[in-house]
Amino acid sequence: MFDSIAPTYDRLNHILSLDVDRLWRRHAIRAIVDGTPQQILDVACGTGDSTVAAARSAAPGSRVVGVDISEGMMALVRAKAEKEGVADRISLQVADGEDLPFGEGSFDRVTCAFGIRNFEHKDLGLKEFHRVLRDGGRAVILELSLPERKGLRKLYDLYFLHILPKVGGLLSGKKEAYRYLPASVHGFPPEGEFRTMMEAAGFRNVTGKALTFGLCRMFVGEK
């Protein structure tokens, strides 16, 4: 599915989120980079918006590894990296977020932006994030979520369940994909439940922060 929508994915993301997704990524980047050379893993990197942003913001000497199971999505990352002048900081690998091909303690940071809701076994993915982090490392996860205010929730559901699938399907030609995307957000665990899942995976000092009235949440956990 993601291979099939890769060519229009970025344009639709920015249109349908009114470009607010860029703001959310900037919040995450501030929690990822610390001014020192870092080894950063971007899981479910997709077309590489977060991968490139991390490479652009990290200190000289840093390395960002992007992994995804969709080769079609990842094929677009290299062009972005070249355009931003950070291709030499980025390496890419086809890999499953539930079975990462890296040794224990390989990375200073693990990030996953708008991808973990698509994991079949989120608990396994979180355990893998924890495993590949070094002691003292940090996982930063961005995910779409449902607003808690009733009035906003009604507007959100109208847009996300009815308007988005029609517009996304029209522009991409893939109606089923844009029916799946809102359904996956509705199926994502509430903030408290997901924080508990992170703690069960071994993370400590886990926090969840609502962004833009709860349309997105940022979760941070330390190893």
N, C-alpha and C positions, 0 to 999 in steps of 0.2 A: 504493500500500500504506500509506504513512504517513498519507495523508489519511483512510483508512478506520479506522485505529486511534487517531487523534488524541483522540477523546473519553475514552478509557480509558488513554491512554498514561502520564500522570503517576501515576495511582493504581497502575497495574501496576508501573511503574519502582520506586516506593518500596516496594511490597510484596515484589517479587521480589528486590530488592537488600537487603532488610532495612533500608532507609533509609541504607545506607552511601554511596550515591551523593551524598548531601548533604555528607558529610565530604570526599569526593574533590573536589567543586566548591570547597569552602572552601580546600583546598590550592592549587587553580588560581588562585583569586582573589588569594591572597597573592602569587603570582608575576606577576599582571597589574597590580594597582594600585600606585602609588608615592607617593601623597599629593599629586600635582600634577594640574591639569586635563589630561585625556587624551582622545584620540579612539580609541575601542575598536571593533573589528569582531568580531562573534560570527558565525562561519560555520556553516551547518547548525544554526541556533539552535533548531529544533524548537519546542517549546511555551514556550521562553524562560526556563527555570530559570537558566541561566548568564547570559543577557542581563540579567535582572532583578537577579541577584546582583551583577554587575559594576556596574550603574547605582547600586545601593544602596551599594556599597563605595567607588566612585571619588570623588575629590575634587570639590567644587562646581565647576561650569563644565565638567565632563566630558560627553561625548556617546557613547552606545553605539548602534551600528547593528547590527541583527539581520537576517541574510539566510538564506533557506531556499528550496528548490524546492517545498516542500509548503505550499500556501496553507492547507490544513486544519489543519496543525500550528501555523502562525504565527498563525492566527486566535485562538488562546488566549492569546497573549503580552500583548495589550493589557489584558485583564482582570486578569492578574497584576500588570502594571505599575501599573495604577490602584489596586489593593488595597495595594501596597507604597508608593504615593506617589511613584513615579519615572517616571511616564508622560512627563513633560516632558523627561526625559533620553534617551528612547529613540525611535529611528525604525526602521521596518521596510521591507524591500524583498524581493520575490520575485526570487531570483537563483540562478544555478548556481555552486557553489563552485569549479568548474574554469574559470570565465569571469566573474570578478567585474567589475561595472560601475563601477569606481572607478579613479581615476588613480594613477600610481606615487607612493609615499610619502604616501598619504592618512591613514594611521593610525599611532598610537604602539604599539598592541597589536593582535594578531590572535589570537583564541582559537577553538577548535573542540572541543566536548565531546561525545564519543560519536557523532561523525558521519562522520569521515573514513574509517572502515572501509567506509562505504556508497558512497564515490566509485568510479566506474568506473576513473578514471585518477588514482590518488593522487599520482603524480609531478606531474601538471599542477596539481592542487589546491595542492600545496606550493609550486610556482613562483608561483602566483597569490598565496598568502599572503605570500611574500617580496616580490613586486612591489609590493603595496599598502602595505607597511610603509615607514616612513621609516628613514633611516640611524640605527642605534642602537636601532631598535625591536625588539620581541620577539614571537615566536609561542609560545603556550602551548596544547598539545594534550593532551586527556584521551582515553584510549581503553581499553575493556575488553580484557583479555588473559588468557592461559592461565597458571595457576600452575605453577611449575617443580617443586615437590615432588611426588613420585609419588603419595603417599597422598592429598594434597589434590587432585591432578589427577583422581584416580578419583572422589572425591566430587563434584568440580566437574562432571565430565562426566555423572555420574548425574543431578545436579540440572539442569544446563543443557541437556542433550540430551534428557532424558526428562520430568522434572517440570515445568520451565518451559514447554515447549510446550503441555502439557496444561492447566496452570493459566492461562497466558496466553490460550490458545484458548478456554477455558471462560468466562473473565471478559470477554473482548473479542469473542468470536464470530468471531475471525479466526485460525484455526489455522495457516494458511500463513505469516502474518506472524511468528508466534512459533516457527515452524520456521526461518524465514530468519534471525532475529536471532542465535540461537546459531551457526548455520552461518557467519554473517559474522564472528563473533569468531574462530572456528577458522581462517578464511581470512586473518586479518590478519597482516602480517609480524611476525616476532620482533623484540624490542627492537633488537638490533644492526643488523638489516637496515633497520628504519625510521629509525634515526638516520642511517644511510648515505644513505637517500633524502632526508632533510632536508638533509644536507650537499651532496648533488648538486644540490639546488634552490637552493643559495647560502647556506644558514644556517651560522653559525659558533658555536663554543662550545655545541654541541648536547649536551644531557644527557637521560637517561631515568631516571626514578625509579619503582620499584615501590611500589604502595600496597596495603595489606591483603593481604599474602602474594602479591602479584603478580596479584590479580584485576583491577587497574586499573594503568595506567602513565601517568605524566605526562611529556611531552616538551617541552623548552624549547629554543628556538634564537633566536639574535640575528642581525640584519642589519647 
